[in-house]
Amino acid sequence: MKIVCVGSYCAGALICDLLNGEASPFETSVIQNRFNHTLKVGPDDKFLHLVLPTHLAEWEKLTTRLVGAEWTEGKAFGHHQPIFLIPNLDIFEEVYNITTTTMKSRWYRFLRHYWIEINGQKMMQEYSMDNIKGIINIIKHDPSWLPVEGPNITNIEFEDVVSGKWCEETGGDMKHMATWRRKNKFILDDFEQDPALVELWETQEQYYMDPDWEEMNGRPAEFYRKVPPLWEVPAINRINSLLDDKNG
């Protein structure tokens, strides 16, 4: 069993497809792939997303069971846990760490958030400017998605996924890759973005965010549109810690 550690909207389903030699169907621009969901959902739908270290016991129980299953051998599974939070890396055949070291990678990730969640395919128009700034703050300044060295770890920069470079270099399905790029054309360099959006991205400085949201388990869908998702709370705590260190 292999795992893909990948930030939200960093093409985890595409990467799983390419690693697993599959071409799962699209829903608008998003690939619907079970291998990209299995490690995210809590047991018996008790909660919507596994979040480390909060759900450490559940993570260890789930991954131990999956690693021991015959059908998972050689297959890659995506999730949104940063690699340094995973306590049992050694049980996996390979670990793929999707990094956002470059500002272009972070910009691509933000654009997928913006065009899919805020201004497009899910029609979530009730997002306020504060929500957009919060997404920018997390994506630009979260220190989670950086290269990590290890015997079974492969680091892949997100911009190399978007461009198709990684797919080509590894002999992946370029036809599936091309379909993903076509359906996600709104993040490519030749797509004309609103100058005001570009300016907001370029000028948004790191700021302190309040991580004290209520637990979202069992909440109606409308609730999720108004607050950052539960899995981003640890990222916000990491961003706040960086500011605390900087400010002494």
Helices and strands as residue ranges (DSSP letters): E 2-5, H 12-20, E 26-27, E 30-31, G 34-36, G 43-45, H 56-67, G 70-72, E 76-79, G 83-85, G 89-91, E 94-99, H 103-112, I 113-118, H 129-141, E 153-157, H 158-163, H 165-169, H 174-183, G 185-187, H 195-203, H 221-224, G 230-232, H 233-246
